Amino acid sequence: MSSDSPRKRWRARAQTGLQWLDQGLDAFERGVLIVGILVMAGMSVGNVVLRNLTGSSLLYANDVTQLLLVVVTFMGLGLGARHARHIRVSAIHDLLPAPARKVLLIITSFSTAGLLLLMAGWAHDYAMSTRRSCRILPETVDLAGLSVPVGGLAPGVAVGLLLLLMVLFGQLILRVPRLATRLRARLSAWAWWLSCLVAFAVIAAAAVWLSGWAAELVASRSGRCRVMSSTGLPVYLVHLVVPLGFLLGAIQFGMAGIRNLISSDNYLSWRRKDEYESADADSRHV
């Protein structure tokens, strides 16, 4: 009894931490995909309407569409793996008993995660080869009197901070509807709509500030840079989306392997059980 208690506590803590990671990444990836697809659709439709009405096209339409196409494609890797929407060759899997299926799922999950990490490394090396001597971020940034080496961070530290920011932003997205529901119950109708207008104004101001800050960084870049034709965005930044997408997919497959190690059931991903096992269980109940 005493020996099982620490093991159960360890599993509960591991599941809580990985659940928090999975929820944050899921919300962030969904938000990126929704915004990316909406902007692509709006940009394409607006470009067609403007060309038919005025005979001229939007200046940034081609570059923005190409960028968002890469973002939507590779940021969707983690979302597809999370919901087990990827192609599966399951002939051997279907013939095995449940314990052997778990072993096979563990092996395939970790091996797929390793393959995606390898592909992420190759994609990162390719992006760095197209970077040349181009530099966007400064070596150091002064924050409240502290000199933070933003441009000089090690790649592993930079990736870890980026993932942490993605998870935190995703958790923020998850909490916004709950906060809105509480405010809607406490405020009157006019106060609710006034709060929505203020929130929208704050978000719009933050978006304008961030876009202006990013545009200033791009405009003040240094070194030899291969850039996109109309936006001036360095091409290697677009290429860096590819290793990030592979990394997100590797995280999901790695979490699927961990889920099978610490759970009694078989899982295709952290949140998706083995569908064949579920179908067999339903047929037994019938």
Backbone as CSV, one residue per row, in Angstrom:
resi,resn,N_x,N_y,N_z,CA_x,CA_y,CA_z,C_x,C_y,C_z
1,MET,0.834,-1.197,0.000,0.000,0.000,0.000,0.875,1.256,0.000
2,SER,1.910,1.222,0.899,2.791,2.381,0.966,3.659,2.524,-0.271
3,SER,3.999,1.377,-0.910,4.824,1.441,-2.112,4.037,1.920,-3.318
4,ASP,2.709,1.628,-3.325,1.892,2.073,-4.451,1.552,3.552,-4.361
5,SER,1.507,4.118,-3.129,1.085,5.501,-2.961,2.038,6.484,-3.637
6,PRO,3.365,6.413,-3.453,4.248,7.342,-4.181,4.144,7.194,-5.685
7,ARG,3.964,5.948,-6.157,3.835,5.741,-7.594,2.569,6.399,-8.129
8,LYS,1.472,6.281,-7.386,0.226,6.904,-7.823,0.348,8.421,-7.803
9,ARG,1.007,8.961,-6.777,1.187,10.413,-6.720,2.053,10.897,-7.875
10,TRP,3.090,10.134,-8.197,3.950,10.522,-9.318,3.176,10.515,-10.623
11,ARG,2.347,9.476,-10.816,1.552,9.410,-12.043,0.546,10.547,-12.105
12,ALA,-0.080,10.874,-10.972,-1.059,11.962,-10.960,-0.399,13.297,-11.285
13,ARG,0.785,13.528,-10.725,1.489,14.779,-11.012,1.928,14.843,-12.477
14,ALA,2.409,13.712,-12.980,2.823,13.689,-14.387,1.634,13.939,-15.311
15,GLN,0.498,13.313,-15.014,-0.684,13.513,-15.844,-1.180,14.945,-15.767
16,THR,-1.124,15.550,-14.562,-1.569,16.941,-14.426,-0.686,17.885,-15.241
17,GLY,0.636,17.699,-15.137,1.542,18.563,-15.880,1.414,18.400,-17.385
18,LEU,1.336,17.159,-17.852,1.215,16.921,-19.285,-0.155,17.346,-19.800
19,GLN,-1.184,17.217,-18.957,-2.517,17.684,-19.355,-2.518,19.195,-19.540
20,TRP,-1.841,19.910,-18.624,-1.728,21.368,-18.744,-0.980,21.749,-20.015
21,LEU,0.093,21.021,-20.319,0.847,21.261,-21.548,-0.004,20.988,-22.775
22,ASP,-0.737,19.879,-22.777,-1.552,19.508,-23.931,-2.677,20.506,-24.160
23,GLN,-3.328,20.933,-23.089,-4.430,21.890,-23.232,-3.944,23.232,-23.758
24,GLY,-2.810,23.695,-23.241,-2.276,24.974,-23.710,-1.880,24.939,-25.168
25,LEU,-1.168,23.887,-25.578,-0.776,23.777,-26.980,-1.985,23.609,-27.883
26,ASP,-2.991,22.860,-27.422,-4.189,22.649,-28.236,-4.905,23.966,-28.491
27,ALA,-5.090,24.775,-27.441,-5.771,26.060,-27.609,-4.970,26.995,-28.498
28,PHE,-3.644,27.021,-28.316,-2.813,27.903,-29.144,-2.849,27.477,-30.605
29,GLU,-2.699,26.178,-30.867,-2.688,25.703,-32.247,-4.035,25.945,-32.915
30,ARG,-5.124,25.696,-32.187,-6.454,25.970,-32.754,-6.606,27.451,-33.090
31,GLY,-6.152,28.303,-32.181,-6.254,29.736,-32.443,-5.455,30.161,-33.663
32,VAL,-4.234,29.631,-33.785,-3.403,29.969,-34.945,-4.050,29.488,-36.234
33,LEU,-4.579,28.265,-36.222,-5.197,27.734,-37.437,-6.467,28.503,-37.809
34,ILE,-7.281,28.838,-36.813,-8.518,29.577,-37.102,-8.199,30.950,-37.681
35,VAL,-7.291,31.666,-37.015,-6.936,33.006,-37.501,-6.262,32.916,-38.865
36,GLY,-5.360,31.935,-39.044,-4.668,31.809,-40.319,-5.603,31.528,-41.475
37,ILE,-6.546,30.613,-41.279,-7.485,30.278,-42.358,-8.412,31.451,-42.653
38,LEU,-8.883,32.141,-41.596,-9.767,33.291,-41.813,-9.040,34.417,-42.555
39,VAL,-7.787,34.677,-42.173,-7.036,35.739,-42.844,-6.741,35.354,-44.292
40,MET,-6.385,34.089,-44.529,-6.152,33.648,-45.904,-7.397,33.804,-46.761
41,ALA,-8.544,33.381,-46.209,-9.793,33.506,-46.972,-10.138,34.971,-47.222
42,GLY,-10.025,35.791,-46.173,-10.335,37.211,-46.336,-9.394,37.903,-47.301
43,MET,-8.107,37.546,-47.224,-7.122,38.140,-48.129,-7.380,37.739,-49.571
44,SER,-7.703,36.475,-49.789,-7.947,36.009,-51.155,-9.208,36.632,-51.743
45,VAL,-10.290,36.645,-50.954,-11.549,37.235,-51.445,-11.382,38.736,-51.667
46,GLY,-10.752,39.407,-50.685,-10.548,40.851,-50.833,-9.680,41.195,-52.026
47,ASN,-8.689,40.372,-52.295,-7.807,40.624,-53.432,-8.568,40.490,-54.749
48,VAL,-9.424,39.463,-54.833,-10.220,39.282,-56.054,-11.195,40.443,-56.253
49,VAL,-11.881,40.848,-55.189,-12.845,41.952,-55.287,-12.140,43.245,-55.676
50,LEU,-11.005,43.516,-55.037,-10.284,44.752,-55.342,-9.755,44.752,-56.770
51,ARG,-9.293,43.594,-57.244,-8.772,43.537,-58.607,-9.881,43.758,-59.628
52,ASN,-11.076,43.224,-59.361,-12.188,43.406,-60.301,-12.746,44.825,-60.259
53,LEU,-12.673,45.482,-59.090,-13.237,46.816,-58.975,-12.265,47.909,-59.405
54,THR,-11.011,47.771,-59.035,-10.044,48.838,-59.292,-8.964,48.460,-60.296
55,GLY,-8.834,47.168,-60.609,-7.802,46.722,-61.526,-6.437,46.544,-60.883
56,SER,-6.340,46.733,-59.562,-5.074,46.544,-58.847,-5.275,45.544,-57.719
57,SER,-4.198,44.896,-57.301,-4.267,43.877,-56.259,-3.702,44.404,-54.950
58,LEU,-3.992,43.694,-53.885,-3.402,44.028,-52.593,-1.899,43.813,-52.645
59,LEU,-1.157,44.720,-52.050,0.287,44.694,-52.160,0.888,43.463,-51.490
60,TYR,0.348,43.102,-50.318,0.955,42.029,-49.528,0.208,40.701,-49.658
61,ALA,-0.755,40.609,-50.556,-1.613,39.419,-50.600,-0.815,38.142,-50.863
62,ASN,0.076,38.176,-51.828,0.811,36.967,-52.202,1.728,36.496,-51.077
63,ASP,2.478,37.432,-50.486,3.409,37.056,-49.419,2.682,36.561,-48.180
64,VAL,1.619,37.252,-47.797,0.875,36.858,-46.600,0.213,35.495,-46.808
65,THR,-0.319,35.247,-47.991,-0.954,33.959,-48.261,0.061,32.827,-48.225
66,GLN,1.231,33.044,-48.800,2.274,32.013,-48.758,2.709,31.724,-47.327
67,LEU,2.907,32.779,-46.539,3.319,32.608,-45.154,2.269,31.836,-44.358
68,LEU,1.005,32.234,-44.496,-0.062,31.586,-43.734,-0.284,30.148,-44.189
69,LEU,-0.048,29.868,-45.461,-0.183,28.497,-45.944,0.840,27.587,-45.266
70,VAL,2.072,28.073,-45.118,3.100,27.296,-44.427,2.737,27.130,-42.948
71,VAL,2.257,28.207,-42.328,1.903,28.158,-40.912,0.762,27.174,-40.666
72,VAL,-0.289,27.261,-41.468,-1.444,26.378,-41.274,-1.063,24.921,-41.520
73,THR,-0.246,24.681,-42.527,0.126,23.299,-42.864,0.923,22.645,-41.750
74,PHE,1.967,23.320,-41.274,2.875,22.667,-40.330,2.446,22.851,-38.879
75,MET,1.713,23.905,-38.563,1.178,24.019,-37.208,0.048,23.033,-36.979
76,GLY,-0.526,22.510,-38.063,-1.578,21.504,-37.923,-1.057,20.113,-37.631
77,LEU,0.281,19.915,-37.668,0.834,18.593,-37.373,0.506,18.159,-35.948
78,GLY,0.718,19.054,-34.995,0.430,18.709,-33.611,-1.036,18.466,-33.375
79,LEU,-1.892,19.265,-34.014,-3.336,19.097,-33.829,-3.808,17.778,-34.425
80,GLY,-3.280,17.408,-35.590,-3.655,16.128,-36.194,-3.200,14.945,-35.371
81,ALA,-1.964,15.023,-34.824,-1.473,13.937,-33.977,-2.246,13.863,-32.673
82,ARG,-2.629,15.005,-32.123,-3.359,15.023,-30.854,-4.706,14.309,-30.974
83,HIS,-5.371,14.468,-32.094,-6.684,13.858,-32.285,-6.621,12.597,-33.146
84,ALA,-5.407,12.069,-33.348,-5.198,10.812,-34.079,-5.844,10.847,-35.457
85,ARG,-5.660,11.959,-36.165,-6.209,12.111,-37.510,-5.197,11.769,-38.592
86,HIS,-4.062,11.223,-38.199,-3.035,10.875,-39.167,-3.311,9.483,-39.743
87,ILE,-2.660,9.166,-40.842,-2.820,7.868,-41.501,-2.174,6.788,-40.637
88,ARG,-2.873,5.683,-40.458,-2.360,4.574,-39.656,-2.371,3.295,-40.492
89,VAL,-1.244,2.577,-40.459,-1.161,1.249,-41.071,-1.301,0.251,-39.924
90,SER,-2.500,-0.283,-39.738,-2.822,-1.006,-38.503,-3.122,-2.483,-38.723
91,ALA,-2.624,-3.079,-39.797,-2.921,-4.487,-40.049,-2.360,-5.378,-38.939
92,ILE,-1.088,-5.166,-38.569,-0.480,-5.958,-37.495,-1.129,-5.604,-36.156
93,HIS,-1.396,-4.324,-35.957,-2.007,-3.861,-34.709,-3.334,-4.562,-34.451
94,ASP,-4.156,-4.729,-35.489,-5.482,-5.319,-35.310,-5.423,-6.796,-34.941
95,LEU,-4.353,-7.470,-35.297,-4.247,-8.909,-35.037,-3.676,-9.219,-33.660
96,LEU,-3.149,-8.215,-32.967,-2.496,-8.441,-31.690,-3.481,-8.343,-30.530
97,PRO,-3.237,-9.041,-29.427,-4.039,-8.845,-28.211,-3.748,-7.484,-27.591
98,ALA,-4.568,-7.086,-26.638,-4.470,-5.747,-26.053,-3.097,-5.455,-25.449
99,PRO,-2.485,-6.360,-24.658,-1.150,-6.044,-24.106,-0.093,-5.833,-25.190
100,ALA,-0.137,-6.653,-26.239,0.828,-6.496,-27.322,0.566,-5.203,-28.095
101,ARG,-0.710,-4.815,-28.186,-1.023,-3.548,-28.842,-0.392,-2.383,-28.086
102,LYS,-0.430,-2.438,-26.749,0.163,-1.368,-25.964,1.663,-1.267,-26.237
103,VAL,2.331,-2.412,-26.270,3.772,-2.413,-26.551,4.036,-1.808,-27.934
104,LEU,3.224,-2.224,-28.917,3.401,-1.703,-30.270,3.134,-0.201,-30.315
105,LEU,2.097,0.267,-29.597,1.792,1.690,-29.574,2.915,2.485,-28.924
106,ILE,3.512,1.949,-27.868,4.628,2.629,-27.209,5.813,2.743,-28.168
107,ILE,6.119,1.640,-28.850,7.259,1.643,-29.771,7.021,2.621,-30.930
108,THR,5.834,2.541,-31.537,5.550,3.406,-32.682,5.461,4.873,-32.268
109,SER,4.931,5.149,-31.071,4.805,6.542,-30.625,6.178,7.171,-30.432
110,PHE,7.053,6.480,-29.696,8.373,7.049,-29.428,9.252,7.070,-30.687
111,SER,9.117,6.055,-31.534,9.914,6.057,-32.766,9.450,7.162,-33.709
112,THR,8.129,7.391,-33.791,7.623,8.485,-34.622,8.060,9.835,-34.067
113,ALA,8.033,9.964,-32.723,8.508,11.205,-32.105,9.983,11.439,-32.429
114,GLY,10.780,10.378,-32.365,12.190,10.521,-32.712,12.402,10.899,-34.164
115,LEU,11.611,10.297,-35.070,11.719,10.635,-36.487,11.350,12.094,-36.737
116,LEU,10.286,12.566,-36.083,9.881,13.959,-36.259,10.928,14.916,-35.679
117,LEU,11.545,14.529,-34.559,12.625,15.363,-34.027,13.805,15.414,-34.991
118,LEU,14.094,14.284,-35.620,15.169,14.269,-36.608,14.834,15.169,-37.790
119,MET,13.583,15.102,-38.256,13.160,15.964,-39.356,13.152,17.429,-38.943
120,ALA,12.806,17.696,-37.677,12.862,19.075,-37.187,14.298,19.592,-37.213
121,GLY,15.255,18.738,-36.837,16.657,19.149,-36.911,17.104,19.427,-38.332
122,TRP,16.702,18.553,-39.257,17.056,18.794,-40.660,16.430,20.090,-41.179
123,ALA,15.143,20.320,-40.839,14.467,21.531,-41.291,15.110,22.775,-40.686
124,HIS,15.530,22.672,-39.428,16.198,23.812,-38.793,17.538,24.098,-39.473
125,ASP,18.285,23.054,-39.790,19.561,23.250,-40.478,19.350,23.897,-41.846
126,TYR,18.281,23.495,-42.533,18.001,24.106,-43.839,17.634,25.575,-43.678
127,ALA,16.799,25.874,-42.662,16.428,27.273,-42.433,17.650,28.112,-42.111
128,MET,18.550,27.558,-41.309,19.767,28.300,-40.971,20.677,28.478,-42.193
129,SER,20.636,27.513,-43.124,21.446,27.654,-44.330,20.928,28.767,-45.229
130,THR,19.620,29.033,-45.185,19.052,30.131,-45.973,19.141,31.467,-45.248
131,ARG,19.505,31.416,-43.961,19.596,32.655,-43.191,20.797,33.496,-43.601
132,ARG,21.906,32.827,-43.930,23.177,33.484,-44.236,23.640,34.283,-43.014
133,SER,23.842,35.584,-43.167,24.256,36.415,-42.035,23.135,37.333,-41.569
134,CYS,21.914,37.026,-41.964,20.766,37.889,-41.645,20.503,37.893,-40.136
135,ARG,20.234,39.052,-39.574,19.951,39.173,-38.150,18.740,40.081,-37.968
136,ILE,17.778,39.603,-37.183,16.571,40.370,-36.898,16.581,40.885,-35.464
137,LEU,16.680,39.959,-34.509,16.675,40.351,-33.109,18.021,40.935,-32.713
138,PRO,18.030,41.960,-31.881,19.306,42.482,-31.369,19.937,41.493,-30.397
139,GLU,21.220,41.661,-30.163,21.928,40.766,-29.245,21.349,40.833,-27.846
140,THR,21.046,42.030,-27.362,20.501,42.210,-26.017,19.334,43.193,-26.063
141,VAL,18.404,43.020,-25.134,17.263,43.916,-24.978,17.201,44.337,-23.520
142,ASP,17.049,45.643,-23.268,16.978,46.161,-21.905,15.539,46.122,-21.415
143,LEU,15.304,45.364,-20.344,13.993,45.249,-19.724,14.124,45.599,-18.252
144,ALA,13.540,46.740,-17.881,13.560,47.202,-16.487,14.979,47.262,-15.934
145,GLY,15.897,47.736,-16.763,17.269,47.865,-16.324,18.104,46.608,-16.442
146,LEU,17.494,45.508,-16.882,18.209,44.254,-17.048,18.513,44.030,-18.526
147,SER,19.695,43.578,-18.807,20.096,43.287,-20.177,19.834,41.817,-20.473
148,VAL,18.811,41.552,-21.301,18.409,40.183,-21.621,19.015,39.807,-22.972
149,PRO,19.809,38.739,-23.040,20.446,38.353,-24.318,19.475,37.629,-25.237
150,VAL,18.549,38.384,-25.829,17.525,37.770,-26.675,18.148,37.177,-27.931
151,GLY,18.947,37.973,-28.638,19.526,37.490,-29.878,20.632,36.479,-29.685
152,GLY,21.178,36.401,-28.472,22.274,35.482,-28.230,21.878,34.233,-27.476
153,LEU,20.577,33.964,-27.365,20.135,32.777,-26.647,20.529,31.510,-27.401
154,ALA,20.830,30.471,-26.651,21.105,29.175,-27.264,19.834,28.646,-27.912
155,PRO,19.945,27.884,-29.013,18.740,27.390,-29.694,17.803,26.597,-28.783
156,GLY,18.368,25.748,-27.906,17.517,24.964,-27.011,16.742,25.836,-26.047
157,VAL,17.401,26.868,-25.506,16.727,27.787,-24.586,15.654,28.585,-25.316
158,ALA,15.964,29.035,-26.525,14.987,29.805,-27.303,13.754,28.964,-27.625
159,VAL,13.949,27.706,-27.997,12.818,26.826,-28.302,11.998,26.568,-27.050
160,GLY,12.680,26.342,-25.907,11.959,26.120,-24.660,11.121,27.323,-24.257
161,LEU,11.678,28.526,-24.384,10.916,29.733,-24.065,9.739,29.921,-25.016
162,LEU,9.958,29.609,-26.299,8.879,29.733,-27.272,7.735,28.779,-26.947
163,LEU,8.061,27.525,-26.613,7.029,26.565,-26.243,6.290,27.007,-24.983
164,LEU,7.030,27.539,-24.005,6.391,28.013,-22.781,5.435,29.161,-23.071
165,LEU,5.841,30.097,-23.927,4.953,31.206,-24.296,3.720,30.709,-25.035
166,MET,3.888,29.720,-25.901,2.748,29.153,-26.610,1.757,28.510,-25.648
167,VAL,2.271,27.751,-24.669,1.398,27.092,-23.700,0.681,28.122,-22.832
168,LEU,1.419,29.135,-22.362,0.806,30.164,-21.518,-0.259,30.946,-22.284
169,PHE,0.008,31.252,-23.540,-0.979,31.966,-24.351,-2.204,31.080,-24.594
170,GLY,-1.974,29.781,-24.815,-3.098,28.866,-24.980,-3.934,28.760,-23.721
171,GLN,-3.287,28.704,-22.558,-4.040,28.675,-21.299,-4.835,29.961,-21.107
172,LEU,-4.276,31.083,-21.550,-5.012,32.347,-21.482,-6.250,32.302,-22.376
173,ILE,-6.095,31.722,-23.563,-7.242,31.594,-24.471,-8.330,30.746,-23.841
174,LEU,-7.950,29.685,-23.132,-8.930,28.818,-22.488,-9.686,29.525,-21.371
175,ARG,-9.049,30.474,-20.707,-9.676,31.132,-19.570,-10.530,32.330,-19.965
176,VAL,-10.373,32.819,-21.176,-11.156,33.979,-21.604,-12.657,33.673,-21.629
177,PRO,-13.129,32.544,-22.202,-14.583,32.283,-22.173,-15.143,32.146,-20.765
178,ARG,-14.381,31.542,-19.843,-14.864,31.412,-18.468,-15.002,32.784,-17.813
179,LEU,-14.003,33.635,-18.032,-14.072,34.987,-17.486,-15.227,35.770,-18.097
180,ALA,-15.445,35.596,-19.396,-16.549,36.289,-20.056,-17.896,35.821,-19.510
181,THR,-18.030,34.538,-19.230,-19.280,34.019,-18.666,-19.556,34.601,-17.287
182,ARG,-18.504,34.693,-16.459,-18.677,35.271,-15.124,-19.053,36.739,-15.194
183,LEU,-18.387,37.493,-16.081,-18.706,38.907,-16.219,-20.119,39.112,-16.750
184,ARG,-20.522,38.260,-17.678,-21.877,38.379,-18.257,-22.936,38.176,-17.186
185,ALA,-22.653,37.292,-16.220,-23.633,37.034,-15.150,-23.690,38.165,-14.132
186,ARG,-22.592,38.898,-13.964,-22.549,39.932,-12.929,-22.890,41.322,-13.450
187,LEU,-22.604,41.599,-14.720,-22.788,42.944,-15.255,-24.153,43.093,-15.911
188,SER,-24.584,44.335,-15.977,-25.806,44.639,-16.723,-25.520,44.611,-18.212
189,ALA,-26.570,44.749,-19.025,-26.412,44.630,-20.469,-25.481,45.708,-21.031
190,TRP,-25.708,46.970,-20.614,-24.866,48.052,-21.158,-23.427,47.945,-20.668
191,ALA,-23.247,47.531,-19.403,-21.892,47.373,-18.879,-21.167,46.218,-19.576
192,TRP,-21.922,45.176,-19.916,-21.307,44.036,-20.623,-20.799,44.442,-21.991
193,TRP,-21.640,45.158,-22.746,-21.220,45.584,-24.078,-20.103,46.621,-24.020
194,LEU,-20.107,47.481,-23.003,-19.017,48.426,-22.835,-17.714,47.695,-22.531
195,SER,-17.791,46.645,-21.704,-16.601,45.848,-21.403,-16.077,45.157,-22.657
196,CYS,-16.982,44.671,-23.507,-16.558,44.036,-24.762,-15.854,45.022,-25.672
197,LEU,-16.380,46.259,-25.748,-15.743,47.278,-26.587,-14.359,47.643,-26.058
198,VAL,-14.246,47.767,-24.739,-12.944,48.088,-24.149,-11.949,46.958,-24.400
199,ALA,-12.401,45.702,-24.215,-11.518,44.555,-24.454,-11.084,44.502,-25.911
200,PHE,-12.018,44.764,-26.817,-11.672,44.763,-28.241,-10.672,45.863,-28.556
201,ALA,-10.846,47.037,-27.945,-9.917,48.143,-28.194,-8.524,47.807,-27.656
202,VAL,-8.466,47.170,-26.492,-7.173,46.796,-25.920,-6.471,45.764,-26.797
203,ILE,-7.234,44.755,-27.265,-6.648,43.722,-28.123,-6.163,44.328,-29.436
204,ALA,-6.978,45.221,-30.021,-6.584,45.860,-31.276,-5.333,46.713,-31.086
205,ALA,-5.263,47.451,-29.967,-4.082,48.277,-29.707,-2.844,47.407,-29.509
206,ALA,-3.003,46.285,-28.799,-1.872,45.379,-28.604,-1.418,44.766,-29.924
207,ALA,-2.391,44.412,-30.796,-2.043,43.844,-32.096,-1.310,44.861,-32.962
208,VAL,-1.782,46.110,-32.936,-1.111,47.161,-33.713,0.294,47.395,-33.195
209,TRP,0.452,47.409,-31.859,1.786,47.625,-31.285,2.726,46.478,-31.631
210,LEU,2.240,45.250,-31.527,3.080,44.100,-31.845,3.463,44.078,-33.319
211,SER,2.492,44.377,-34.192,2.804,44.392,-35.619,3.784,45.501,-35.958
212,GLY,3.630,46.668,-35.323,4.586,47.746,-35.552,5.967,47.412,-35.035
213,TRP,6.032,46.761,-33.863,7.323,46.350,-33.312,8.000,45.321,-34.203
214,ALA,7.205,44.349,-34.720,7.769,43.344,-35.625,8.224,43.983,-36.931
215,ALA,7.424,44.928,-37.452,7.813,45.601,-38.694,9.095,46.418,-38.507
216,GLU,9.252,47.005,-37.316,10.474,47.772,-37.051,11.695,46.856,-36.984
217,LEU,11.532,45.679,-36.382,12.630,44.724,-36.332,13.035,44.269,-37.734
218,VAL,12.011,43.988,-38.570,12.297,43.540,-39.929,12.966,44.661,-40.725
219,ALA,12.480,45.887,-40.539,13.040,47.008,-41.301,14.486,47.308,-40.901
220,SER,14.830,47.071,-39.631,16.184,47.373,-39.162,17.077,46.143,-39.155
221,ARG,16.745,45.141,-39.943,17.572,43.934,-40.007,18.948,44.278,-40.555
222,SER,19.878,43.383,-40.271,21.253,43.601,-40.728,21.769,42.320,-41.361
223,GLY,22.848,42.436,-42.117,23.444,41.283,-42.770,22.813,41.001,-44.125
224,ARG,23.207,39.882,-44.706,22.670,39.468,-45.998,21.396,38.667,-45.769
225,CYS,20.290,39.156,-46.319,18.991,38.524,-46.097,18.296,38.275,-47.431
226,ARG,17.797,37.066,-47.601,16.892,36.784,-48.707,15.481,37.051,-48.204
227,VAL,14.791,38.026,-48.811,13.518,38.496,-48.273,12.399,38.218,-49.259
228,MET,11.159,38.244,-48.733,9.971,38.129,-49.575,9.762,39.441,-50.323
229,SER,9.131,39.342,-51.470,9.145,40.448,-52.430,8.478,41.712,-51.910
230,SER,7.302,41.608,-51.310,6.545,42.802,-50.941,6.634,43.141,-49.461
231,THR,6.665,42.164,-48.595,6.699,42.450,-47.160,8.098,42.705,-46.644
232,GLY,9.122,42.219,-47.333,10.481,42.352,-46.839,10.817,41.403,-45.710
233,LEU,9.937,40.435,-45.420,10.174,39.472,-44.354,11.242,38.483,-44.790
234,PRO,12.271,38.265,-43.974,13.298,37.287,-44.344,12.706,35.901,-44.564
235,VAL,13.127,35.241,-45.611,12.564,33.944,-45.980,12.871,32.883,-44.929
236,TYR,14.004,33.018,-44.243,14.362,31.977,-43.280,13.388,31.925,-42.110
237,LEU,12.710,33.053,-41.802,11.709,33.041,-40.745,10.513,32.183,-41.135
238,VAL,10.153,32.200,-42.411,9.086,31.325,-42.899,9.533,29.872,-42.804
239,HIS,10.791,29.612,-43.150,11.305,28.246,-43.082,11.355,27.730,-41.647
240,LEU,11.522,28.621,-40.663,11.590,28.187,-39.272,10.256,27.665,-38.751
241,VAL,9.157,27.967,-39.451,7.863,27.409,-39.056,7.849,25.892,-39.235
242,VAL,8.596,25.393,-40.210,8.598,23.959,-40.512,9.177,23.143,-39.357
243,PRO,10.388,23.447,-38.839,10.866,22.673,-37.689,9.995,22.826,-36.456
244,LEU,9.362,23.993,-36.284,8.455,24.161,-35.155,7.257,23.216,-35.265
245,GLY,6.715,23.075,-36.474,5.607,22.141,-36.673,6.020,20.707,-36.417
246,PHE,7.202,20.315,-36.912,7.700,18.958,-36.634,7.906,18.749,-35.134
247,LEU,8.390,19.767,-34.436,8.595,19.653,-32.995,7.276,19.460,-32.261
248,LEU,6.240,20.191,-32.660,4.926,20.032,-32.024,4.365,18.628,-32.267
249,GLY,4.565,18.110,-33.474,4.134,16.739,-33.741,4.909,15.739,-32.909
250,ALA,6.225,15.953,-32.752,7.042,15.050,-31.940,6.602,15.076,-30.483
251,ILE,6.239,16.249,-29.980,5.761,16.348,-28.598,4.498,15.525,-28.411
252,GLN,3.579,15.591,-29.377,2.330,14.844,-29.251,2.564,13.335,-29.287
253,PHE,3.407,12.870,-30.176,3.685,11.434,-30.230,4.454,10.980,-28.983
254,GLY,5.357,11.826,-28.488,6.040,11.488,-27.247,5.078,11.410,-26.071
255,MET,4.112,12.334,-26.014,3.109,12.289,-24.956,2.213,11.069,-25.081
256,ALA,1.949,10.635,-26.323,1.171,9.411,-26.521,1.912,8.203,-25.959
257,GLY,3.239,8.140,-26.177,4.018,7.052,-25.609,4.010,7.074,-24.094
258,ILE,4.148,8.278,-23.502,4.113,8.392,-22.040,2.747,8.003,-21.502
259,ARG,1.696,8.382,-22.206,0.334,8.033,-21.773,0.156,6.523,-21.719
260,ASN,0.687,5.814,-22.692,0.580,4.356,-22.688,1.437,3.726,-21.596
261,LEU,2.501,4.412,-21.199,3.351,3.882,-20.136,2.709,4.018,-18.758
262,ILE,1.982,5.109,-18.527,1.447,5.381,-17.191,-0.029,5.056,-17.062
263,SER,-0.685,4.611,-18.150,-2.117,4.298,-18.104,-2.340,2.825,-18.402
264,SER,-3.443,2.313,-17.900,-3.772,0.902,-18.141,-4.410,0.690,-19.515
265,ASP,-5.091,1.712,-20.043,-5.721,1.609,-21.353,-4.707,1.920,-22.453
266,ASN,-5.088,1.600,-23.676,-4.260,1.891,-24.848,-4.698,3.223,-25.451
267,TYR,-3.721,4.053,-25.805,-3.999,5.393,-26.320,-3.261,5.611,-27.635
268,LEU,-3.978,6.235,-28.580,-3.368,6.655,-29.833,-2.682,8.008,-29.693
269,SER,-3.158,8.819,-28.763,-2.550,10.100,-28.437,-2.813,10.359,-26.961
270,TRP,-2.399,11.504,-26.474,-2.571,11.774,-25.054,-4.029,11.730,-24.642
271,ARG,-4.935,12.183,-25.508,-6.340,12.270,-25.138,-7.247,11.329,-25.914
272,ARG,-6.699,10.601,-26.860,-7.519,9.740,-27.719,-7.191,8.266,-27.465
273,LYS,-8.205,7.507,-26.980,-8.000,6.081,-26.743,-7.937,5.311,-28.051
274,ASP,-7.402,4.103,-27.966,-7.337,3.228,-29.131,-8.750,2.963,-29.609
275,GLU,-9.076,3.414,-30.813,-10.448,3.312,-31.303,-10.886,1.878,-31.521
276,TYR,-9.944,1.008,-31.915,-10.307,-0.386,-32.117,-10.632,-1.053,-30.801
277,GLU,-9.869,-0.700,-29.759,-10.154,-1.249,-28.442,-11.513,-0.776,-27.954
278,SER,-11.839,0.517,-28.214,-13.127,1.027,-27.804,-14.246,0.336,-28.553
279,ALA,-14.052,0.086,-29.850,-15.076,-0.589,-30.644,-15.291,-2.013,-30.146
280,ASP,-14.205,-2.716,-29.782,-14.335,-4.067,-29.249,-15.088,-4.063,-27.921
281,ALA,-14.799,-3.052,-27.084,-15.489,-2.971,-25.806,-16.977,-2.698,-25.993
282,ASP,-17.300,-1.852,-26.965,-18.720,-1.572,-27.218,-19.436,-2.819,-27.724
283,SER,-18.783,-3.594,-28.583,-19.428,-4.798,-29.094,-19.644,-5.830,-28.007
284,ARG,-18.709,-5.881,-27.034,-18.888,-6.816,-25.917,-20.059,-6.417,-25.050
285,HIS,-20.225,-5.095,-24.880,-21.365,-4.635,-24.083,-22.687,-4.947,-24.786
286,VAL,-22.696,-4.860,-26.114,-23.915,-5.159,-26.856,-24.215,-6.655,-26.774
